[in-house]
Amino acid sequence: MPSTRAIVKVLLVIAAIAAVFYVLYLVRTILEMLFIAVFLAIALGPAVDLYQRRARMPRSLAIVLVYITILGAIVGLGLLVVPPIVSGVNNFVGKVPQYVQDLRRDRTVRRYDNKYHITRRLDQEAKKLPGRLGTAASALTSVTVGVFSAIFQLVTVLVLAFFFLLDGKRMVGWGLRQFPPERAQRLRKVMDDVYEATSGYVVGNLIISVIAGTGTWIVLEILSVPFAVPLAVLMAFLDLIPLVGATIGGVGIGIVAAISNFPTALIVWAIYFIVYQQIENNILQPVIYRRTVALHPLVVLVAVLIGGSQLGVLGALLAIPVAAGVQIVVKDLWNARKGRIAVTDTGPPPPPPSEIAPEVP
């Protein structure tokens, strides 16, 4: 029977563990921001190294230039997307009454309209659209508190990522010096593999998304589908999401193409999308992702589901590099375990020849 002292010790350990988990739960938002900042630092590391190496500038200035580049890209996308959408919505709202009147030109519609007064009701609702747009704008204004909160979190993550990019190597070096040399070398190799896999995946995913968006824009322009630029940007963004993103984007653009010019635009888009998906899956991804860790589709799906359930779209984007890092760590532990088992099975290593006594004739 265990002694009272042993029971108290076990209870104290359980209480300490529970307290640690409770504290982690309380600061879970900060831990999420730290995790995102570390991932962002790993993803932006190659770009910062490129600026620093090519321009021979201080690392802090290279980080600022990378941030400015990202901000410029976001502003540029906004200038490409927002004006066509605003113009298209205004044109649509202005032409809705004409669309409603055009419905009566069809004989079948006119017969049912005389019976149920469909166009009159549609015309009444169309005249209310400008006022409802103003109501929607005022409702959008009420969301500014949430927007400012998100901006604050974004700035916090960017500041944390800045310090990780600036002093991350020194932090890692200090941490590795706390281990014995053999274990430190092994940990450094694992961390280098995780860094290479993560940065390679992020860069490769961005390249493939740009290719997907550019191809979409070219096809939609040829087909004269409206909102070609916003739809191309949407396709590029959704293509960042593994497994399902490109499919969702393809289906949505197919609906727009069908509305624009049925069935010609829909058929051409469907053929292009199917062919492009085969090219991306069998040519682009193997070539661009050659430096990353290959993951089984089931692992990818589970990782995306877990990441999406925890952090939404951002979690789905982070799922693959995180899963790749976990796979690298598990593989290293497995190889180390097999090495220990092999040494145990074969017995201690033989002594060096200098320690073997010479045979007496």
ChimeraX attribute file (.defattr): number of C-alpha atoms within 10 A of each C-alpha:
attribute: neighborCount
match mode: 1-to-1
recipient: residues
	/A:1	3
	/A:2	6
	/A:3	8
	/A:4	9
	/A:5	9
	/A:6	10
	/A:7	11
	/A:8	11
	/A:9	12
	/A:10	12
	/A:11	12
	/A:12	12
	/A:13	12
	/A:14	12
	/A:15	12
	/A:16	12
	/A:17	12
	/A:18	12
	/A:19	12
	/A:20	12
	/A:21	12
	/A:22	12
	/A:23	11
	/A:24	13
	/A:25	12
	/A:26	11
	/A:27	11
	/A:28	12
	/A:29	12
	/A:30	15
	/A:31	13
	/A:32	14
	/A:33	18
	/A:34	17
	/A:35	15
	/A:36	20
	/A:37	23
	/A:38	20
	/A:39	21
	/A:40	22
	/A:41	25
	/A:42	23
	/A:43	22
	/A:44	20
	/A:45	20
	/A:46	16
	/A:47	17
	/A:48	22
	/A:49	16
	/A:50	13
	/A:51	18
	/A:52	18
	/A:53	13
	/A:54	8
	/A:55	10
	/A:56	11
	/A:57	11
	/A:58	12
	/A:59	17
	/A:60	15
	/A:61	14
	/A:62	22
	/A:63	24
	/A:64	13
	/A:65	16
	/A:66	17
	/A:67	16
	/A:68	12
	/A:69	12
	/A:70	12
	/A:71	12
	/A:72	12
	/A:73	12
	/A:74	12
	/A:75	12
	/A:76	11
	/A:77	14
	/A:78	13
	/A:79	11
	/A:80	14
	/A:81	19
	/A:82	13
	/A:83	12
	/A:84	16
	/A:85	15
	/A:86	11
	/A:87	11
	/A:88	14
	/A:89	12
	/A:90	12
	/A:91	11
	/A:92	13
	/A:93	16
	/A:94	15
	/A:95	12
	/A:96	17
	/A:97	17
	/A:98	13
	/A:99	15
	/A:100	17
	/A:101	13
	/A:102	11
	/A:103	15
	/A:104	17
	/A:105	10
	/A:106	9
	/A:107	10
	/A:108	10
	/A:109	14
	/A:110	16
	/A:111	12
	/A:112	13
	/A:113	16
	/A:114	12
	/A:115	9
	/A:116	11
	/A:117	12
	/A:118	16
	/A:119	21
	/A:120	14
	/A:121	12
	/A:122	16
	/A:123	16
	/A:124	11
	/A:125	13
	/A:126	20
	/A:127	14
	/A:128	12
	/A:129	14
	/A:130	13
	/A:131	11
	/A:132	13
	/A:133	12
	/A:134	11
	/A:135	12
	/A:136	11
	/A:137	11
	/A:138	11
	/A:139	11
	/A:140	10
	/A:141	11
	/A:142	10
	/A:143	10
	/A:144	11
	/A:145	10
	/A:146	10
	/A:147	12
	/A:148	11
	/A:149	11
	/A:150	12
	/A:151	12
	/A:152	12
	/A:153	15
	/A:154	15
	/A:155	12
	/A:156	16
	/A:157	21
	/A:158	18
	/A:159	13
	/A:160	20
	/A:161	25
	/A:162	21
	/A:163	15
	/A:164	21
	/A:165	24
	/A:166	20
	/A:167	14
	/A:168	17
	/A:169	11
	/A:170	11
	/A:171	11
	/A:172	12
	/A:173	13
	/A:174	11
	/A:175	11
	/A:176	17
	/A:177	12
	/A:178	10
	/A:179	12
	/A:180	9
	/A:181	11
	/A:182	8
	/A:183	13
	/A:184	16
	/A:185	14
	/A:186	14
	/A:187	16
	/A:188	14
	/A:189	13
	/A:190	17
	/A:191	16
	/A:192	12
	/A:193	18
	/A:194	23
	/A:195	21
	/A:196	19
	/A:197	24
	/A:198	26
	/A:199	23
	/A:200	22
	/A:201	23
	/A:202	22
	/A:203	17
	/A:204	21
	/A:205	21
	/A:206	16
	/A:207	16
	/A:208	19
	/A:209	22
	/A:210	19
	/A:211	16
	/A:212	24
	/A:213	21
	/A:214	16
	/A:215	18
	/A:216	25
	/A:217	22
	/A:218	14
	/A:219	18
	/A:220	21
	/A:221	14
	/A:222	10
	/A:223	18
	/A:224	14
	/A:225	20
	/A:226	17
	/A:227	17
	/A:228	22
	/A:229	23
	/A:230	20
	/A:231	22
	/A:232	25
	/A:233	22
	/A:234	19
	/A:235	27
	/A:236	27
	/A:237	18
	/A:238	21
	/A:239	25
	/A:240	23
	/A:241	23
	/A:242	19
	/A:243	13
	/A:244	13
	/A:245	16
	/A:246	22
	/A:247	18
	/A:248	15
	/A:249	18
	/A:250	22
	/A:251	14
	/A:252	15
	/A:253	24
	/A:254	19
	/A:255	13
	/A:256	18
	/A:257	24
	/A:258	17
	/A:259	14
	/A:260	16
	/A:261	14
	/A:262	12
	/A:263	11
	/A:264	13
	/A:265	22
	/A:266	20
	/A:267	15
	/A:268	15
	/A:269	21
	/A:270	17
	/A:271	10
	/A:272	15
	/A:273	22
	/A:274	12
	/A:275	11
	/A:276	16
	/A:277	16
	/A:278	11
	/A:279	12
	/A:280	16
	/A:281	11
	/A:282	11
	/A:283	11
	/A:284	18
	/A:285	16
	/A:286	13
	/A:287	12
	/A:288	17
	/A:289	18
	/A:290	14
	/A:291	16
	/A:292	22
	/A:293	21
	/A:294	13
	/A:295	12
	/A:296	8
	/A:297	10
	/A:298	9
	/A:299	15
	/A:300	20
	/A:301	17
	/A:302	14
	/A:303	23
	/A:304	25
	/A:305	15
	/A:306	15
	/A:307	21
	/A:308	17
	/A:309	12
	/A:310	13
	/A:311	14
	/A:312	13
	/A:313	16
	/A:314	13
	/A:315	20
	/A:316	23
	/A:317	20
	/A:318	22
	/A:319	24
	/A:320	25
	/A:321	24
	/A:322	18
	/A:323	20
	/A:324	23
	/A:325	21
	/A:326	13
	/A:327	17
	/A:328	18
	/A:329	17
	/A:330	12
	/A:331	13
	/A:332	16
	/A:333	12
	/A:334	12
	/A:335	12
	/A:336	13
	/A:337	12
	/A:338	12
	/A:339	12
	/A:340	11
	/A:341	12
	/A:342	11
	/A:343	12
	/A:344	11
	/A:345	9
	/A:346	8
	/A:347	9
	/A:348	8
	/A:349	8
	/A:350	8
	/A:351	8
	/A:352	7
	/A:353	8
	/A:354	7
	/A:355	8
	/A:356	9
	/A:357	7
	/A:358	8
	/A:359	5
	/A:360	4
	/A:361	3
